Amino acid sequence: MSVNTKYRLLAALLFFGAISCTQNKELDEITETQLAPGGGTARSFDGLLSVEFPAGAVERSSKIIIETRRDISVERSLSAAYVMRVDGAELKMPAEIRLKLARGDNAVLAIYENGLAERLSNTQYDAASQTVFAHSSRPATYLALSEESMDPDAGIDAGEPQGFPDAQPEQELEDGGIDAGEEGFADAELTDSQDAWEPMPPQNSDASTSGNGDGSISACSFDGGLNPGGPDLVVGCYDLGPTPWHASSQQFISFDVSNVGDQSTGVASTARIYLDANMVFSPNSVLLYTAPVGVLGAGATQTISSTISIPALPPGTIYVMILVDAEDGVAEATETNNLTVSGPVTVAP
Protein backbone atom coordinates (compact mmCIF):
# COMPACT_ATOMS: atom_id res chain seq x y z
CA MET A 1 0.00 0.00 0.00
CA SER A 2 1.44 3.33 -1.05
CA VAL A 3 2.00 6.18 1.40
CA ASN A 4 -0.65 8.30 -0.33
CA THR A 5 -3.18 5.50 -0.05
CA LYS A 6 -2.44 5.15 3.68
CA TYR A 7 -2.96 8.89 4.19
CA ARG A 8 -6.24 8.81 2.27
CA LEU A 9 -7.47 5.85 4.35
CA LEU A 10 -6.46 7.55 7.62
CA ALA A 11 -8.19 10.78 6.60
CA ALA A 12 -11.38 8.88 5.74
CA LEU A 13 -11.36 7.09 9.11
CA LEU A 14 -10.90 10.36 10.97
CA PHE A 15 -13.66 12.04 8.95
CA PHE A 16 -16.25 9.30 9.52
CA GLY A 17 -15.19 8.96 13.16
CA ALA A 18 -15.82 12.68 13.69
CA ILE A 19 -19.25 12.39 12.10
CA SER A 20 -20.07 9.42 14.33
CA CYS A 21 -18.99 11.27 17.48
CA THR A 22 -21.00 14.35 16.48
CA GLN A 23 -24.10 12.26 15.85
CA ASN A 24 -23.77 10.44 19.18
CA LYS A 25 -23.36 13.73 21.04
CA GLU A 26 -26.50 15.12 19.42
CA LEU A 27 -28.44 11.95 20.20
CA ASP A 28 -27.33 12.07 23.85
CA GLU A 29 -28.67 15.63 24.30
CA ILE A 30 -26.71 16.23 27.49
CA THR A 31 -25.71 19.57 28.99
CA GLU A 32 -23.24 20.21 31.79
CA THR A 33 -23.34 23.45 33.74
CA GLN A 34 -20.87 24.50 36.42
CA LEU A 35 -22.78 25.80 39.44
CA ALA A 36 -21.10 28.05 42.01
CA PRO A 37 -22.28 28.62 45.61
CA GLY A 38 -23.63 31.98 44.44
CA GLY A 39 -26.30 30.22 42.37
CA GLY A 40 -27.02 30.08 38.66
CA THR A 41 -29.13 28.54 35.90
CA ALA A 42 -28.80 25.21 34.12
CA ARG A 43 -30.68 24.44 30.89
CA SER A 44 -31.50 21.36 28.89
CA PHE A 45 -30.04 20.67 25.44
CA ASP A 46 -33.26 21.76 23.71
CA GLY A 47 -33.55 24.87 25.91
CA LEU A 48 -37.08 24.03 27.08
CA LEU A 49 -36.14 23.10 30.65
CA SER A 50 -34.40 25.58 32.93
CA VAL A 51 -33.38 25.10 36.55
CA GLU A 52 -32.76 28.24 38.61
CA PHE A 53 -30.55 27.56 41.65
CA PRO A 54 -30.59 30.18 44.44
CA ALA A 55 -27.49 31.31 46.27
CA GLY A 56 -26.54 28.69 48.83
CA ALA A 57 -28.02 25.75 46.92
CA VAL A 58 -24.56 24.15 46.89
CA GLU A 59 -21.70 24.69 49.32
CA ARG A 60 -18.99 24.30 46.68
CA SER A 61 -18.67 24.41 42.92
CA SER A 62 -20.62 21.54 41.39
CA LYS A 63 -21.61 20.22 37.98
CA ILE A 64 -25.29 20.12 37.01
CA ILE A 65 -25.96 17.50 34.35
CA ILE A 66 -29.26 17.52 32.46
CA GLU A 67 -29.99 14.72 30.00
CA THR A 68 -32.95 14.95 27.62
CA ARG A 69 -34.63 11.56 27.26
CA ARG A 70 -37.09 10.99 24.43
CA ASP A 71 -37.35 7.25 24.97
CA ILE A 72 -39.46 7.50 28.14
CA SER A 73 -43.11 7.05 27.25
CA VAL A 74 -45.80 8.16 29.70
CA GLU A 75 -49.51 8.43 28.98
CA ARG A 76 -50.58 12.05 28.26
CA SER A 77 -47.02 13.27 28.41
CA LEU A 78 -46.58 16.83 27.16
CA SER A 79 -42.79 16.89 27.01
CA ALA A 80 -39.64 14.88 26.83
CA ALA A 81 -38.20 13.59 30.10
CA TYR A 82 -35.28 15.43 31.67
CA VAL A 83 -32.86 13.68 33.99
CA MET A 84 -31.17 16.12 36.37
CA ARG A 85 -28.06 15.02 38.23
CA VAL A 86 -25.75 16.90 40.59
CA ASP A 87 -22.07 15.97 40.56
CA GLY A 88 -19.84 17.25 43.33
CA ALA A 89 -22.18 18.32 46.15
CA GLU A 90 -25.61 17.97 47.71
CA LEU A 91 -28.42 20.39 47.03
CA LYS A 92 -29.06 22.33 50.23
CA MET A 93 -31.96 24.42 48.94
CA PRO A 94 -34.75 23.87 46.42
CA ALA A 95 -34.35 25.10 42.86
CA GLU A 96 -37.08 26.42 40.58
CA ILE A 97 -37.66 24.04 37.68
CA ARG A 98 -39.41 25.57 34.66
CA LEU A 99 -40.48 23.64 31.58
CA LYS A 100 -41.73 25.42 28.45
CA LEU A 101 -44.47 23.53 26.61
CA ALA A 102 -45.68 23.63 23.03
CA ARG A 103 -49.23 22.80 24.08
CA GLY A 104 -51.36 21.76 27.02
CA ASP A 105 -53.68 23.56 29.40
CA ASN A 106 -53.44 22.87 33.15
CA ALA A 107 -50.21 20.93 32.85
CA VAL A 108 -48.38 19.60 35.89
CA LEU A 109 -44.70 18.91 36.54
CA ALA A 110 -44.07 15.34 37.59
CA ILE A 111 -41.24 13.06 38.69
CA TYR A 112 -40.81 9.82 36.76
CA GLU A 113 -39.51 6.96 38.87
CA ASN A 114 -39.73 3.16 38.69
CA GLY A 115 -42.06 3.32 35.70
CA LEU A 116 -44.52 5.71 37.36
CA ALA A 117 -45.04 9.47 37.10
CA GLU A 118 -46.21 11.41 40.15
CA ARG A 119 -46.91 15.13 40.15
CA LEU A 120 -45.09 17.56 42.40
CA SER A 121 -47.49 18.93 44.99
CA ASN A 122 -46.31 22.54 44.50
CA THR A 123 -46.53 22.50 40.71
CA GLN A 124 -48.04 25.54 38.98
CA TYR A 125 -48.95 26.29 35.36
CA ASP A 126 -48.72 29.67 33.63
CA ALA A 127 -51.10 29.51 30.68
CA ALA A 128 -49.87 32.80 29.21
CA SER A 129 -46.33 31.53 28.71
CA GLN A 130 -47.31 27.83 28.52
CA THR A 131 -44.78 27.07 31.25
CA VAL A 132 -45.13 24.61 34.10
CA PHE A 133 -42.91 25.09 37.13
CA ALA A 134 -42.27 23.84 40.66
CA HIS A 135 -39.62 23.95 43.37
CA SER A 136 -37.56 20.89 44.19
CA SER A 137 -34.16 19.99 45.58
CA ARG A 138 -34.28 16.41 44.37
CA PRO A 139 -32.09 15.22 41.47
CA ALA A 140 -34.59 13.18 39.48
CA THR A 141 -36.31 12.68 36.13
CA TYR A 142 -38.83 15.46 35.40
CA LEU A 143 -41.53 15.72 32.74
CA ALA A 144 -44.81 17.52 32.09
CA LEU A 145 -48.15 15.73 32.02
CA SER A 146 -51.71 16.72 31.35
CA GLU A 147 -53.39 17.40 34.69
CA GLU A 148 -56.42 15.41 33.54
CA SER A 149 -54.25 12.29 33.53
CA MET A 150 -53.15 12.71 37.16
CA ASP A 151 -54.81 11.59 40.37
CA PRO A 152 -55.21 14.83 42.37
CA ASP A 153 -54.26 12.93 45.54
CA ALA A 154 -51.17 11.36 44.00
CA GLY A 155 -48.83 14.30 44.35
CA ILE A 156 -45.42 13.83 45.89
CA ASP A 157 -43.20 16.29 47.67
CA ALA A 158 -39.73 16.36 46.24
CA GLY A 159 -37.72 18.92 48.10
CA GLU A 160 -35.51 16.93 50.35
CA PRO A 161 -31.83 17.84 49.98
CA GLN A 162 -29.97 14.62 49.37
CA GLY A 163 -28.22 13.01 52.28
CA PHE A 164 -30.60 13.87 55.12
CA PRO A 165 -29.87 11.40 57.91
CA ASP A 166 -32.77 9.59 59.49
CA ALA A 167 -32.95 10.70 63.11
CA GLN A 168 -32.56 7.92 65.64
CA PRO A 169 -35.25 7.91 68.35
CA GLU A 170 -33.86 8.39 71.82
CA GLN A 171 -36.67 6.50 73.54
CA GLU A 172 -39.65 4.28 72.82
CA LEU A 173 -43.19 5.50 73.03
CA GLU A 174 -45.14 4.63 76.11
CA ASP A 175 -47.70 1.87 75.71
CA GLY A 176 -51.22 2.82 74.90
CA GLY A 177 -52.72 5.59 72.85
CA ILE A 178 -55.80 7.60 72.18
CA ASP A 179 -58.32 5.75 70.06
CA ALA A 180 -60.32 8.83 69.13
CA GLY A 181 -59.05 12.07 67.69
CA GLU A 182 -59.55 14.62 64.98
CA GLU A 183 -59.07 13.06 61.57
CA GLY A 184 -56.12 14.63 59.79
CA PHE A 185 -53.91 17.35 61.25
CA ALA A 186 -54.39 20.36 63.48
CA ASP A 187 -52.24 23.38 64.19
CA ALA A 188 -51.02 23.78 67.76
CA GLU A 189 -49.93 26.60 70.00
CA LEU A 190 -47.51 26.92 72.90
CA THR A 191 -49.05 27.14 76.35
CA ASP A 192 -47.97 29.58 79.06
CA SER A 193 -45.99 26.80 80.75
CA GLN A 194 -43.71 26.61 77.67
CA ASP A 195 -43.33 22.85 78.14
CA ALA A 196 -46.24 21.45 76.15
CA TRP A 197 -48.07 22.15 72.91
CA GLU A 198 -51.84 22.13 73.13
CA PRO A 199 -53.56 21.13 69.86
CA MET A 200 -56.14 23.52 68.53
CA PRO A 201 -58.46 23.51 65.47
CA PRO A 202 -56.90 24.68 62.19
CA GLN A 203 -56.83 28.47 62.07
CA ASN A 204 -57.50 28.45 58.34
CA SER A 205 -61.05 27.40 57.53
CA ASP A 206 -59.90 26.21 54.10
CA ALA A 207 -57.67 23.50 55.58
CA SER A 208 -58.56 20.07 54.24
CA THR A 209 -57.66 16.49 55.09
CA SER A 210 -58.14 13.34 53.10
CA GLY A 211 -57.58 9.64 53.43
CA ASN A 212 -56.33 8.16 50.16
CA GLY A 213 -57.20 4.80 48.73
CA ASP A 214 -54.08 3.24 50.24
CA GLY A 215 -55.13 4.36 53.72
CA SER A 216 -52.62 7.21 53.83
CA ILE A 217 -53.35 10.47 55.63
CA SER A 218 -52.63 13.69 53.78
CA ALA A 219 -53.70 17.28 54.14
CA CYS A 220 -53.21 20.80 52.86
CA SER A 221 -53.85 24.22 54.35
CA PHE A 222 -54.78 26.83 51.76
CA ASP A 223 -54.18 30.51 52.43
CA GLY A 224 -55.54 33.46 50.55
CA GLY A 225 -52.56 35.74 51.07
CA LEU A 226 -49.45 36.59 53.08
CA ASN A 227 -49.55 37.50 56.74
CA PRO A 228 -48.11 40.96 57.50
CA GLY A 229 -45.40 41.76 60.01
CA GLY A 230 -42.51 39.53 58.97
CA PRO A 231 -41.79 35.91 58.07
CA ASP A 232 -44.17 33.21 59.26
CA LEU A 233 -43.25 29.54 58.92
CA VAL A 234 -45.99 26.90 58.88
CA VAL A 235 -46.50 23.34 57.68
CA GLY A 236 -48.33 23.27 54.35
CA CYS A 237 -49.26 20.10 52.47
CA TYR A 238 -48.04 16.79 53.87
CA ASP A 239 -48.47 13.06 53.39
CA LEU A 240 -47.85 10.33 55.95
CA GLY A 241 -47.77 7.58 53.35
CA PRO A 242 -49.65 4.28 53.51
CA THR A 243 -51.23 3.27 56.82
CA PRO A 244 -51.14 1.34 59.04
CA TRP A 245 -47.53 1.87 59.88
CA HIS A 246 -45.45 -1.15 60.82
CA ALA A 247 -42.90 -1.24 63.60
CA SER A 248 -39.23 -1.42 62.56
CA SER A 249 -40.06 -0.67 58.90
CA GLN A 250 -39.48 2.06 56.31
CA GLN A 251 -42.13 4.75 55.82
CA PHE A 252 -42.35 7.50 53.20
CA ILE A 253 -43.30 10.91 54.64
CA SER A 254 -43.38 14.28 52.92
CA PHE A 255 -44.35 17.80 53.96
CA ASP A 256 -44.05 21.44 52.91
CA VAL A 257 -42.41 24.17 54.96
CA SER A 258 -44.08 27.41 53.82
CA ASN A 259 -43.31 31.02 54.62
CA VAL A 260 -46.75 32.63 54.70
CA GLY A 261 -45.33 35.92 55.95
CA ASP A 262 -44.65 39.03 53.90
CA GLN A 263 -40.87 39.01 54.47
CA SER A 264 -38.00 36.58 53.91
CA THR A 265 -36.86 34.42 56.80
CA GLY A 266 -33.36 35.80 56.25
CA VAL A 267 -31.75 32.69 57.75
CA ALA A 268 -31.97 28.94 57.34
CA SER A 269 -33.99 26.91 59.84
CA THR A 270 -34.74 23.35 60.92
CA ALA A 271 -37.81 21.11 60.70
CA ARG A 272 -38.37 18.05 62.85
CA ILE A 273 -40.82 15.16 63.05
CA TYR A 274 -41.82 13.71 66.40
CA LEU A 275 -44.00 10.79 67.49
CA ASP A 276 -46.14 10.55 70.61
CA ALA A 277 -48.78 8.25 72.04
CA ASN A 278 -50.75 11.36 73.00
CA MET A 279 -51.94 14.34 71.01
CA VAL A 280 -49.81 16.80 73.00
CA PHE A 281 -46.19 17.65 72.23
CA SER A 282 -44.03 17.23 75.33
CA PRO A 283 -40.49 16.29 76.43
CA ASN A 284 -41.63 12.65 76.11
CA SER A 285 -42.26 13.03 72.36
CA VAL A 286 -39.82 10.92 70.34
CA LEU A 287 -37.63 12.66 67.76
CA LEU A 288 -37.96 10.74 64.49
CA TYR A 289 -36.40 12.95 61.79
CA THR A 290 -34.58 16.25 61.32
CA ALA A 291 -34.26 18.22 58.06
CA PRO A 292 -32.54 21.52 57.21
CA VAL A 293 -34.65 24.24 55.63
CA GLY A 294 -33.10 26.96 53.49
CA VAL A 295 -33.82 30.66 53.48
CA LEU A 296 -37.43 31.15 52.31
CA GLY A 297 -38.64 34.35 50.71
CA ALA A 298 -42.14 35.71 51.25
CA GLY A 299 -44.62 33.12 49.98
CA ALA A 300 -41.90 30.53 49.26
CA THR A 301 -42.15 26.82 50.07
CA GLN A 302 -39.57 24.08 50.52
CA THR A 303 -40.83 20.54 50.11
CA ILE A 304 -39.19 17.80 52.15
CA SER A 305 -39.65 14.09 51.55
CA SER A 306 -37.85 11.03 52.81
CA THR A 307 -38.19 7.35 53.52
CA ILE A 308 -37.80 7.21 57.30
CA SER A 309 -36.92 4.32 59.59
CA ILE A 310 -39.80 3.66 61.99
CA PRO A 311 -38.63 2.50 65.44
CA ALA A 312 -39.88 -0.59 67.28
CA LEU A 313 -43.26 0.88 68.23
CA PRO A 314 -45.84 -1.14 70.15
CA PRO A 315 -49.10 -1.86 68.32
CA GLY A 316 -51.71 0.83 68.86
CA THR A 317 -52.23 4.46 67.96
CA ILE A 318 -49.68 7.28 67.66
CA TYR A 319 -49.69 10.92 66.57
CA VAL A 320 -47.19 12.49 64.18
CA MET A 321 -45.99 16.00 64.99
CA ILE A 322 -44.22 18.21 62.46
CA LEU A 323 -42.40 21.20 63.93
CA VAL A 324 -40.94 23.96 61.74
CA ASP A 325 -38.40 26.50 62.98
CA ALA A 326 -37.63 23.84 65.56
CA GLU A 327 -34.61 25.73 66.92
CA ASP A 328 -36.52 29.03 67.08
CA GLY A 329 -33.95 30.75 64.89
CA VAL A 330 -36.39 32.78 62.77
CA ALA A 331 -37.96 35.93 64.23
CA GLU A 332 -41.54 35.36 63.06
CA ALA A 333 -44.61 37.53 63.01
CA THR A 334 -46.46 34.63 64.64
CA GLU A 335 -44.63 32.12 66.83
CA THR A 336 -47.63 29.97 67.77
CA ASN A 337 -48.32 28.16 64.48
CA ASN A 338 -45.09 26.22 63.94
CA LEU A 339 -46.43 22.84 65.05
CA THR A 340 -48.83 20.56 63.19
CA VAL A 341 -50.23 17.44 64.89
CA SER A 342 -51.75 14.52 63.02
CA GLY A 343 -54.87 12.59 63.69
CA PRO A 344 -54.47 9.02 64.96
CA VAL A 345 -52.09 6.79 63.01
CA THR A 346 -52.47 3.05 63.49
CA VAL A 347 -49.32 1.04 64.19
CA ALA A 348 -49.41 -2.67 63.35
CA PRO A 349 -46.83 -5.29 64.37
C-alpha positions, -999 to +999 in steps of 0.1 A: +000+000+000+014+033-010+020+062+014-006+083-003-032+055-001-024+052+037-030+089+042-062+088+023-075+058+044-065+075+076-082+108+066-114+089+057-114+071+091-109+104+110-137+120+090-163+093+095-152+090+132-158+127+137-193+124+121-201+094+143-190+113+175-210+143+165-241+123+158-238+104+192-234+137+210-265+151+194-284+120+202-273+121+238-287+156+243-267+162+275-257+196+290-232+202+318-233+235+337-209+245+364-228+258+394-211+280+420-223+286+456-236+320+444-263+302+424-270+301+387-291+285+359-288+252+341-307+244+309-315+214+289-300+207+254-333+218+237-336+249+259-371+240+271-361+231+307-344+256+329-334+251+365-328+282+386-306+276+417-306+302+444-275+313+463-265+287+488-280+258+469-246+242+469-217+247+493-190+243+467-187+244+429-206+215+414-216+202+380-253+201+370-260+175+344-293+175+325-300+147+300-329+150+276-346+116+273-371+110+244-374+072+250-395+075+281-431+071+272-458+082+297-495+084+290-506+120+283-470+133+284-466+168+272-428+169+270-396+149+268-382+136+301-353+154+317-329+137+340-312+161+364-281+150+382-257+169+406-221+160+406-198+172+433-222+183+461-256+180+477-284+204+470-291+223+502-320+244+489-348+239+464-344+251+429-371+264+406-377+240+377-394+256+347-405+236+316-417+254+285-445+235+266-457+236+230-492+228+241-514+218+270-537+236+294-534+229+331-502+209+328-484+196+359-447+189+365-441+153+376-412+131+387-408+098+368-395+070+389-397+032+387-421+033+357-445+057+374-450+095+371-462+114+401-469+151+401-451+176+424-475+189+450-463+225+445-465+225+407-480+255+390-489+263+354-487+297+336-511+295+307-499+328+292-463+315+287-473+278+285-448+271+312-451+246+341-429+251+371-423+238+407-396+239+434-376+209+442-342+200+456-343+164+444-321+152+415-346+132+395-363+127+361-388+155+354-415+157+327-448+175+321-482+157+320-517+167+313-534+174+347-564+154+335-542+123+335-532+127+372-548+116+404-552+148+424-543+129+455-512+114+440-488+143+444-454+138+459-432+163+477-397+164+462-377+189+481-355+169+503-318+178+500-300+146+494-282+130+523-306+139+551-299+114+579-328+096+595-330+107+631-326+079+656-352+079+683-339+084+718-367+065+735-396+043+728-432+055+730-451+046+761-477+019+757-512+028+749-527+056+729-558+076+722-583+057+701-603+088+691-591+121+677-595+146+650-591+131+616-561+146+598-539+174+612-544+204+635-522+234+642-510+238+678-499+266+700-475+269+729-490+271+763-480+296+791-460+268+807-437+266+777-433+229+781-462+214+761-481+221+729-518+221+731-536+211+699-561+235+685-585+235+655-569+247+622-568+285+621-575+284+583-611+274+575-599+262+541-577+235+556-586+201+542-577+165+551-581+133+531-576+096+534-563+082+502-572+048+487-541+032+502-551+044+537-526+072+538-534+105+556-526+137+538-537+173+541-532+208+529-539+242+543-548+268+518-542+305+524-555+335+506-526+357+511-495+366+531-496+375+567-481+410+575-454+418+600-425+395+590-418+359+581-442+332+593-433+295+589-460+269+589-465+233+577-483+233+543-493+201+525-480+168+539-485+131+534-479+103+559-478+076+534-496+043+535-512+033+568-511+013+590-475+019+599-455-012+608-429-012+636-392-014+626-401-007+589-395+021+563-421+047+558-424+075+532-433+109+546-434+143+529-443+178+540-441+214+529-424+242+550-441+274+538-433+310+546-468+326+547-453+359+559-447+390+539-409+390+545-380+366+539-369+344+568-334+358+562-318+327+578-320+289+573-340+269+598-347+234+609-378+211+607-384+180+628-408+152+631-418+137+664-440+108+675-461+106+706-488+083+720-508+114+730-519+143+710-498+168+730-462+176+722-440+172+753-405+163+764-416+127+761-423+130+724-398+109+703-376+127+678-380+107+645-364+129+618-346+163+613-343+182+581-325+215+572-347+242+556-331+270+535-338+307+535-374+312+523-386+344+507-421+357+512-446+331+500-419+305+493-421+268+501-396+241+505-408+205+501-392+178+521-396+141+516-379+110+528-382+073+535-378+072+573-369+043+596-398+037+620-386+025+654-399-006+673-433+009+682-458-011+702-491-019+683-517+008+689-522+045+680-497+073+677-497+109+666-472+125+642-460+160+650-442+182+625-424+212+639-409+240+617-384+265+630-376+238+656-346+257+669-365+290+671-339+307+649-364+328+628-380+359+642-415+354+631-446+375+630-465+346+646-446+321+668-476+300+678-483+282+645-451+262+639-464+228+651-488+206+632-502+174+649-518+145+630-549+126+637-545+090+650-521+068+630-525+031+635-493+010+642-494-027+633-468-053+644 
